[in-house]
Amino acid sequence: MITITKRAAEEINLSTHDPDSQGMLIRFAVDQTDEGFQYLMGFDERHDSDIHLESNGVEYILAYEQKALLEGMVVDFDQIDADSDYSFVFMNPNDPDYEPPEEGEAPNKPNK
């Protein structure tokens, strides 16, 4: 369904230490706007109509109505380019504006 990379899973797991997120699951959602897909993610309670799954040790939920929009999405935590901050990156083949990265292409980052 949704693949959460190891790096994204680590970042999400850090957020679970916040007392406000205790007992909640991470929810993924998407809004279709005139500007394209807007991705939403945050901690929420599970509802009876939700789909409840797991990826890389992270339990997550999504509304059943969102399944077709989110199926096959990959969530990563990385830099878009060497000059940007780390953030969650949503790679969704259902997004009309999605362009998959070319084979072997990655942000140009300095070696540490």
PASE-31096 format. One record per residue: residue number from 1; residue in one letter; x, y, z of N, C-alpha, C in turn. Coordinates in nm, 4 decimals. Layout:
BEGIN
[atom NUM,"A",[X,Y,Z],[X,Y,Z],[X,Y,Z]]
...
This chain:
BEGIN
[atom 1,"M",[0.0831,-0.1199,0.0000],[0.0000,0.0000,0.0000],[0.0873,0.1260,0.0000]]
[atom 2,"I",[0.1321,0.1708,0.1185],[0.2270,0.2820,0.1300],[0.3567,0.2242,0.1853]]
[atom 3,"T",[0.4686,0.2613,0.1246],[0.5991,0.2194,0.1744],[0.6626,0.3364,0.2482]]
[atom 4,"I",[0.6995,0.3129,0.3722],[0.7699,0.4123,0.4525],[0.9158,0.3677,0.4581]]
[atom 5,"T",[1.0058,0.4501,0.4075],[1.1467,0.4122,0.4076],[1.1999,0.4067,0.5510]]
[atom 6,"K",[1.3153,0.3429,0.5661],[1.3763,0.3312,0.6983],[1.4023,0.4689,0.7588]]
[atom 7,"R",[1.4535,0.5607,0.6789],[1.4835,0.6954,0.7300],[1.3560,0.7682,0.7733]]
[atom 8,"A",[1.2488,0.7551,0.6953],[1.1217,0.8174,0.7326],[1.0644,0.7510,0.8580]]
[atom 9,"A",[1.0783,0.6191,0.8674],[1.0287,0.5466,0.9852],[1.1011,0.5942,1.1111]]
[atom 10,"E",[1.2316,0.6138,1.1013],[1.3082,0.6619,1.2166],[1.2587,0.7998,1.2606]]
[atom 11,"E",[1.2326,0.8869,1.1655],[1.1864,1.0226,1.1975],[1.0458,1.0187,1.2586]]
[atom 12,"I",[0.9584,0.9357,1.2046],[0.8230,0.9221,1.2605],[0.8310,0.8660,1.4020]]
[atom 13,"N",[0.9154,0.7652,1.4218],[0.9286,0.7056,1.5551],[0.9797,0.8060,1.6579]]
[atom 14,"L",[1.0649,0.8990,1.6172],[1.1093,1.0047,1.7092],[0.9900,1.0885,1.7556]]
[atom 15,"S",[0.8959,1.1123,1.6664],[0.7782,1.1932,1.6989],[0.6837,1.1230,1.7955]]
[atom 16,"T",[0.6912,0.9906,1.8025],[0.5997,0.9178,1.8909],[0.6351,0.9389,2.0380]]
[atom 17,"H",[0.7517,0.9968,2.0664],[0.7906,1.0236,2.2058],[0.7190,1.1460,2.2619]]
[atom 18,"D",[0.6536,1.2234,2.1770],[0.5771,1.3400,2.2208],[0.4528,1.2903,2.2959]]
[atom 19,"P",[0.4303,1.3384,2.4190],[0.3136,1.2918,2.4957],[0.1806,1.3153,2.4240]]
[atom 20,"D",[0.1742,1.4176,2.3378],[0.0491,1.4462,2.2661],[0.0152,1.3404,2.1616]]
[atom 21,"S",[0.1132,1.2601,2.1201],[0.0873,1.1592,2.0170],[0.0695,1.0190,2.0751]]
[atom 22,"Q",[0.0754,1.0055,2.2056],[0.0636,0.8744,2.2691],[-0.0712,0.8105,2.2360]]
[atom 23,"G",[-0.0667,0.6837,2.1957],[-0.1888,0.6093,2.1652],[-0.2473,0.6396,2.0284]]
[atom 24,"M",[-0.1796,0.7239,1.9505],[-0.2296,0.7592,1.8174],[-0.1428,0.6937,1.7106]]
[atom 25,"L",[-0.1961,0.6907,1.5896],[-0.1245,0.6361,1.4747],[-0.1003,0.7478,1.3744]]
[atom 26,"I",[0.0002,0.7293,1.2895],[0.0257,0.8287,1.1853],[-0.0782,0.8104,1.0747]]
[atom 27,"R",[-0.1386,0.9202,1.0322],[-0.2393,0.9176,0.9257],[-0.1823,0.9861,0.8029]]
[atom 28,"F",[-0.2003,0.9225,0.6863],[-0.1642,0.9826,0.5588],[-0.2923,1.0181,0.4847]]
[atom 29,"A",[-0.2905,1.1341,0.4203],[-0.4053,1.1785,0.3415],[-0.3547,1.2674,0.2288]]
[atom 30,"V",[-0.4413,1.2895,0.1313],[-0.4072,1.3779,0.0210],[-0.5304,1.4606,-0.0142]]
[atom 31,"D",[-0.5090,1.5886,-0.0400],[-0.6133,1.6775,-0.0905],[-0.5830,1.7051,-0.2362]]
[atom 32,"Q",[-0.6822,1.6894,-0.3215],[-0.6669,1.7250,-0.4621],[-0.7102,1.8694,-0.4772]]
[atom 33,"T",[-0.6171,1.9564,-0.5191],[-0.6460,2.0983,-0.5354],[-0.6183,2.1395,-0.6804]]
[atom 34,"D",[-0.6480,2.2619,-0.7123],[-0.6176,2.3146,-0.8457],[-0.4672,2.3151,-0.8717]]
[atom 35,"E",[-0.3877,2.3240,-0.7649],[-0.2420,2.3240,-0.7775],[-0.1840,2.1831,-0.7779]]
[atom 36,"G",[-0.2653,2.0816,-0.7626],[-0.2173,1.9436,-0.7594],[-0.2445,1.8792,-0.6253]]
[atom 37,"F",[-0.1731,1.7728,-0.5971],[-0.1911,1.6982,-0.4721],[-0.1207,1.7720,-0.3577]]
[atom 38,"Q",[-0.1886,1.7829,-0.2461],[-0.1315,1.8365,-0.1227],[-0.1328,1.7233,-0.0208]]
[atom 39,"Y",[-0.0157,1.6850,0.0281],[-0.0043,1.5696,0.1180],[-0.0162,1.6130,0.2628]]
[atom 40,"L",[-0.0860,1.5319,0.3390],[-0.1092,1.5577,0.4802],[-0.0654,1.4356,0.5591]]
[atom 41,"M",[-0.0018,1.4602,0.6715],[0.0349,1.3505,0.7591],[0.0422,1.4042,0.9006]]
[atom 42,"G",[-0.0074,1.3230,0.9926],[-0.0067,1.3630,1.1325],[-0.0649,1.2524,1.2173]]
[atom 43,"F",[-0.0551,1.2690,1.3484],[-0.1064,1.1671,1.4384],[-0.2567,1.1847,1.4563]]
[atom 44,"D",[-0.3266,1.0719,1.4598],[-0.4726,1.0742,1.4686],[-0.5192,0.9437,1.5324]]
[atom 45,"E",[-0.6436,0.9437,1.5754],[-0.7047,0.8221,1.6270],[-0.7597,0.7406,1.5106]]
[atom 46,"R",[-0.7613,0.6106,1.5287],[-0.8133,0.5200,1.4262],[-0.9660,0.5194,1.4313]]
[atom 47,"H",[-1.0272,0.5255,1.3135],[-1.1731,0.5170,1.3002],[-1.2083,0.3814,1.2402]]
[atom 48,"D",[-1.3296,0.3366,1.2639],[-1.3724,0.2049,1.2162],[-1.3564,0.1886,1.0651]]
[atom 49,"S",[-1.3737,0.2957,0.9898],[-1.3674,0.2869,0.8431],[-1.2250,0.3022,0.7881]]
[atom 50,"D",[-1.1261,0.3220,0.8752],[-0.9878,0.3403,0.8304],[-0.9246,0.2085,0.7875]]
[atom 51,"I",[-0.8268,0.2196,0.7001],[-0.7380,0.1089,0.6667],[-0.6189,0.1218,0.7607]]
[atom 52,"H",[-0.5799,0.0120,0.8255],[-0.4723,0.0115,0.9241],[-0.3647,-0.0844,0.8755]]
[atom 53,"L",[-0.2444,-0.0314,0.8474],[-0.1356,-0.1121,0.7931],[-0.0050,-0.0793,0.8643]]
[atom 54,"E",[0.1025,-0.1428,0.8206],[0.2349,-0.1223,0.8801],[0.3399,-0.1257,0.7698]]
[atom 55,"S",[0.4420,-0.0412,0.7852],[0.5558,-0.0415,0.6941],[0.6800,-0.0031,0.7729]]
[atom 56,"N",[0.7837,-0.0835,0.7641],[0.9103,-0.0578,0.8323],[0.8917,-0.0317,0.9815]]
[atom 57,"G",[0.7995,-0.1058,1.0427],[0.7769,-0.0942,1.1863],[0.6864,0.0195,1.2279]]
[atom 58,"V",[0.6336,0.0969,1.1332],[0.5443,0.2083,1.1646],[0.4015,0.1679,1.1277]]
[atom 59,"E",[0.3137,0.1681,1.2279],[0.1719,0.1463,1.2000],[0.1138,0.2776,1.1493]]
[atom 60,"Y",[0.0330,0.2697,1.0446],[-0.0273,0.3909,0.9891],[-0.1715,0.3632,0.9490]]
[atom 61,"I",[-0.2445,0.4724,0.9309],[-0.3849,0.4636,0.8911],[-0.4114,0.5590,0.7753]]
[atom 62,"L",[-0.5155,0.5270,0.7016],[-0.5663,0.6163,0.5982],[-0.7139,0.5880,0.5813]]
[atom 63,"A",[-0.7869,0.6866,0.5368],[-0.9297,0.6694,0.5122],[-0.9483,0.5782,0.3919]]
[atom 64,"Y",[-1.0456,0.4895,0.4002],[-1.0714,0.3959,0.2904],[-1.0914,0.4710,0.1588]]
[atom 65,"E",[-1.1556,0.5872,0.1648],[-1.1844,0.6660,0.0440],[-1.0566,0.7175,-0.0223]]
[atom 66,"Q",[-0.9462,0.7195,0.0507],[-0.8195,0.7701,-0.0013],[-0.7321,0.6605,-0.0626]]
[atom 67,"K",[-0.7744,0.5359,-0.0507],[-0.6916,0.4226,-0.0925],[-0.6409,0.4366,-0.2366]]
[atom 68,"A",[-0.7282,0.4675,-0.3305],[-0.6883,0.4757,-0.4716],[-0.5879,0.5886,-0.4954]]
[atom 69,"L",[-0.5947,0.6952,-0.4164],[-0.5035,0.8085,-0.4333],[-0.3663,0.7830,-0.3721]]
[atom 70,"L",[-0.3590,0.6961,-0.2712],[-0.2353,0.6761,-0.1973],[-0.1659,0.5434,-0.2253]]
[atom 71,"E",[-0.2323,0.4529,-0.2926],[-0.1754,0.3202,-0.3176],[-0.0468,0.3300,-0.3994]]
[atom 72,"G",[0.0586,0.2688,-0.3491],[0.1872,0.2694,-0.4185],[0.2785,0.3848,-0.3811]]
[atom 73,"M",[0.2328,0.4740,-0.2933],[0.3139,0.5891,-0.2539],[0.4320,0.5446,-0.1667]]
[atom 74,"V",[0.5443,0.6129,-0.1822],[0.6618,0.5930,-0.0984],[0.6843,0.7222,-0.0205]]
[atom 75,"V",[0.7038,0.7087,0.1107],[0.7314,0.8234,0.1971],[0.8760,0.8109,0.2427]]
[atom 76,"D",[0.9549,0.9151,0.2155],[1.0952,0.9159,0.2549],[1.1211,1.0413,0.3378]]
[atom 77,"F",[1.2365,1.0472,0.3993],[1.2808,1.1657,0.4733],[1.4201,1.1964,0.4227]]
[atom 78,"D",[1.4328,1.3038,0.3440],[1.5592,1.3310,0.2772],[1.5636,1.4769,0.2341]]
[atom 79,"Q",[1.6749,1.5141,0.1729],[1.6916,1.6457,0.1134],[1.6506,1.6379,-0.0334]]
[atom 80,"I",[1.5788,1.7378,-0.0807],[1.5451,1.7444,-0.2233],[1.6710,1.7769,-0.3025]]
[atom 81,"D",[1.7524,1.8666,-0.2502],[1.8826,1.8964,-0.3106],[1.9797,1.9314,-0.1974]]
[atom 82,"A",[2.1047,1.9484,-0.2312],[2.2091,1.9669,-0.1297],[2.1905,2.0928,-0.0458]]
[atom 83,"D",[2.1176,2.1924,-0.0970],[2.0998,2.3185,-0.0250],[1.9720,2.3233,0.0576]]
[atom 84,"S",[1.8934,2.2171,0.0582],[1.7655,2.2194,0.1301],[1.7751,2.1447,0.2622]]
[atom 85,"D",[1.6793,2.1703,0.3492],[1.6691,2.0979,0.4757],[1.6084,1.9610,0.4502]]
[atom 86,"Y",[1.6258,1.8718,0.5443],[1.5602,1.7416,0.5378],[1.4112,1.7603,0.5629]]
[atom 87,"S",[1.3301,1.6859,0.4901],[1.1854,1.6903,0.5080],[1.1255,1.5608,0.4546]]
[atom 88,"F",[0.9991,1.5400,0.4849],[0.9313,1.4230,0.4299],[0.9063,1.4457,0.2813]]
[atom 89,"V",[0.9310,1.3422,0.2043],[0.9144,1.3465,0.0594],[0.8116,1.2402,0.0230]]
[atom 90,"F",[0.7099,1.2798,-0.0539],[0.6036,1.1891,-0.0946],[0.6183,1.1601,-0.2437]]
[atom 91,"M",[0.6438,1.0349,-0.2768],[0.6577,0.9928,-0.4165],[0.5366,0.9059,-0.4487]]
[atom 92,"N",[0.4438,0.9648,-0.5223],[0.3151,0.9008,-0.5435],[0.2862,0.8851,-0.6930]]
[atom 93,"P",[0.2847,0.7623,-0.7425],[0.2578,0.7412,-0.8850],[0.1163,0.7801,-0.9274]]
[atom 94,"N",[0.0263,0.8050,-0.8318],[-0.1104,0.8480,-0.8640],[-0.1220,0.9987,-0.8806]]
[atom 95,"D",[-0.0185,1.0717,-0.8433],[-0.0165,1.2170,-0.8539],[0.0104,1.2538,-0.9995]]
[atom 96,"P",[-0.0786,1.3321,-1.0615],[-0.0571,1.3673,-1.2026],[0.0736,1.4420,-1.2277]]
[atom 97,"D",[0.1303,1.5069,-1.1258],[0.2549,1.5813,-1.1407],[0.3782,1.4997,-1.1031]]
[atom 98,"Y",[0.3585,1.3735,-1.0676],[0.4703,1.2894,-1.0220],[0.5627,1.2537,-1.1376]]
[atom 99,"E",[0.6921,1.2734,-1.1142],[0.7941,1.2292,-1.2082],[0.8917,1.1428,-1.1300]]
[atom 100,"P",[0.8988,1.0131,-1.1596],[0.9895,0.9268,-1.0840],[1.1345,0.9672,-1.1075]]
[atom 101,"P",[1.2173,0.9502,-1.0042],[1.3592,0.9811,-1.0233],[1.4198,0.8847,-1.1249]]
[atom 102,"E",[1.5142,0.9358,-1.1993],[1.5809,0.8502,-1.2972],[1.6723,0.7530,-1.2253]]
[atom 103,"E",[1.6943,0.6386,-1.2855],[1.7800,0.5343,-1.2290],[1.9160,0.5922,-1.1906]]
[atom 104,"G",[1.9545,0.5707,-1.0654],[2.0855,0.6159,-1.0192],[2.0934,0.7632,-0.9880]]
[atom 105,"E",[1.9855,0.8385,-1.0075],[1.9892,0.9816,-0.9804],[1.9505,1.0073,-0.8354]]
[atom 106,"A",[2.0272,1.0889,-0.7686],[2.0010,1.1268,-0.6303],[2.0495,1.2693,-0.6102]]
[atom 107,"P",[2.0023,1.3348,-0.5040],[2.0511,1.4711,-0.4791],[2.2035,1.4734,-0.4691]]
[atom 108,"N",[2.2617,1.5799,-0.5154],[2.4059,1.5965,-0.5114],[2.4432,1.6460,-0.3710]]
[atom 109,"K",[2.4877,1.5521,-0.2865],[2.5195,1.5848,-0.1479],[2.6695,1.5724,-0.1257]]
[atom 110,"P",[2.7221,1.6602,-0.0401],[2.8645,1.6485,-0.0078],[2.8888,1.5225,0.0749]]
[atom 111,"N",[3.0051,1.4613,0.0580],[3.0432,1.3453,0.1388],[3.0769,1.3927,0.2795]]
[atom 112,"K",[3.0351,1.3132,0.3782],[3.0640,1.3514,0.5183],[3.1588,1.2532,0.5786]]
